[in-house]
Amino acid sequence: MLLNTRPNKTQPRRHSITGEGNRQRILSAAEEVFAAYGYNGGTVGMIAEQARLSKPNVLYYFPSKAEIYDRLLVSILDDWIGKMALFEQAGDEPADKIAAYIRGKIAFSRIRPNASRVFANEIIGGARNLEKAIHARLRPQLKKDVELVYCWIRDGKIDSIDPYHLFFLIWSSTQSYADFSAQIRMLLQKEQLETEDFKAAETFLINLVLKGLGLYAESGARTRG
């Protein structure tokens, strides 16, 4: 009987897919654990239990808790920067871009609340694990967005404001619906924030910010004439 000596080209691919799937399971589990217990309180064993993998299996993909945490922070930062890329938002007018930007940030708080909490806790702790990434990746993106806002001011499209504080306001207000959701839920007397709650927050914040810039909601028209 002749043996098939040709290499099985599907095996490495299958192994790669399984490995990547397990890495994502571990990172998703770590997101929940670190959001609930912080870096110091979370353990590899807790992450393994949440991921439904053995602890040795978790350590096969990530040799330490610190490496899991670092990889998770990079993943969160990438997603966060993706949501804040003002140049890539829909529309040409300032009102449309700002509205899309706020929607993206609210969506991040709604879809990945645990990621927002992990990120916030890292920043509150001094951002020691993110300092280099913030300087290398977040600052350049923010600089682009700030320059665009300065162009709008120069062209008379919006009122003269400080672009940096515009973005700081948007970040803090939208992230509150993830980072302080427990407080908001209690005050609204709800067990969970629902889709309509995020929609109401989105509408309010868009109108508030656009009026503060001298714009009508998503129209690009000036409020004064």
N, C-alpha and C positions, 0 to 999 in steps of 0.2 A: 504494500500500500504506500502510495506516495504521500508524503507530508507536505502540507502547505507551508513553505518556508518564507513566504512573503510577509513583511512586517505588518502588524495590525495597526493601521494608521488611525483608527477610531479610538483606540485605547487612551493615548495621551490626551486627546481632545475631551473624552469623557471624564478623565481624571481631572483635567483642568476645570471643567464645568462644575464638578462636584466640589473641588477645592474652593473655587470662588463662591459657590453657594454657601459653604460652611463659613467662610470668612464674613460674608454678609450677615449670616445668622448670628455670629458672635458679636459683630459690631452693633446689630440691632438690639441684641440682648444687653450689651454693655450700655447702650444709650438709656435703656430703662433703669438699669441698676444704678448707674452714676447719677441719673436725674433724681432718683429716690433717696440714695444714700451718700452721694458725693464720692469723690475719688478715694478719700481715706476710709469711708465706711463700706464701700463696695469691695468685693473680693472676686478672685478668679472662680472660686467655687460657686458663688452666686450667679456669675455670668454663665457658667457652664450649665447650671440648673435651669436658668431662664432660656438658654439656647437649646436645651434638651440634648446636650452633648456631654461626654465625659470630660473631667478636668484635664487629663492628659491629652485628649483630642484638641481642646482649646489651646493648650500650650504648644501643641504641634504647629499650629498656625501662627500663634503669637507667643513668643517665649516668656513674656512677662505681662503683668497688669499695666505697667507703664507703657509698653508698646501698644497694647489695646487702646489705652486712653489717648495716646498720641495720634494713632490712626483714626480714631473716632473724631477727634478735634479737627483734623484735616478735612475729613468728610463733611463735617458740619460747616466749617468755614467755606469750603467749596460751594456748598448749597446756598449758604448765606450770601456769598458774593454774587452767585448766579441770580439771586432774587433782587440784588441791589444794583445790577448793571443798568443804569438809567438810559444809556445810549441804545440799549437793545429793546426798550419797551415800545409798545405800539403807539402809533400816531406821531405827528410832527409838531403839534402845538404843546407848549408847556403844560397846560391843564391836562391834556391826554396822557402825557408822559408821567407827570406826578401822580395822577390817578392810578395808572397801571403799576407804578412803583409801590404805592401804598397797598394795592390789592395783592401784589406779590409778597410783601412783607406780612400782611395779615394771613395769607395762605400758608406761609411758613409756620406761623404760630399755631394755625389750625391743624395742619397736617403733621408737623414734627414738633409738638410741644415739648417733648422730652429733650430733643436736640437743643431747643432754645434754652431750656433750663440748664443743661450741661454747659453750654456756651456762656450763659450769664454767670454761673458759679465760677467758671474759670476766670472771667473778667473781674468779678468781685474779689477773687483771690489774688489779683495782681497780674493775671495773664502771663505767668512765668513760662508756661508751656506754649503760648501762642505769640509771644512778643516778636520773634523773628518773622513768623508768617504774617502777622499784622503789618509790619513794616514793609515786607517784601511783596505782599499781595493785596492786602486790604487798602493800604494807603494809596497805591497807584490807581485803583478803581475809584476810590472816593475823589481823588484829585481830578480825574476825568469828569466826574459828575459835577463837581464844584465849578470847573471851568465852563461847563455847559450852562450852568445857572448864571454865572457871571456874564456870559454872552446874552442871555435873555434880559438881564438887567441893562446891559449896555444898549441893546436894541429897543429898550422901552417896552418889552413884552410883559414884564412883571415889576412889582415894586422893588425898591432897593432894600435888600435884606442881607443878612450874613448867611451864605450858603451852608457853611459848616453846621451852624446851629439849626438850620432847616432840617438837615439830615439827622442830626442828633435827636431832634424832636420826633421825627418820624420813626426812627429806630426804637426809641424808648416807649412811645405810645403803642406801637404795634406789638412789640414783644411783651408788653404787660399782659396781653390776653393769653400768653403761654406761661410766663414766669410768675404771674400773680393771679392765675386762673382760680385758685382756691378762694382767694378773697373776693373776686368778682362773682363767683358762683354763690358764695354765702350771701353777698349783698343783693344779688338778684333772686335769691331763694330758689336756686336750681341745683340739681344733682350734677348736671353736666352742661357745659356751654354748647348750644346747638347752632346749626347752620345759620339760622336767622339772627342769632346774637353776633356772630362774626360779620354777617352782612350789615347789620345795624352799625356796628363799630366801624366798618369799612366806609359806609356812606357818611357817617358823622365826621370821621377823620379827613376824608377827601374834601368835604365842604369846608371844614375848619381851616385846613392848610391852604386850599385854593383862595379862600376869601382873605386869608392873611397875606397872600401874595398879590392881592388886587385882581383876582380872577373869578369868573363865574365857574360853577362846577363843570369841568370837562368841556368847556366851550372855547377856551383860549381867549375869550373876550374880556376886556378890562371892566371892572365894576364902576369905575369913575369915568365920566365922559364930559 
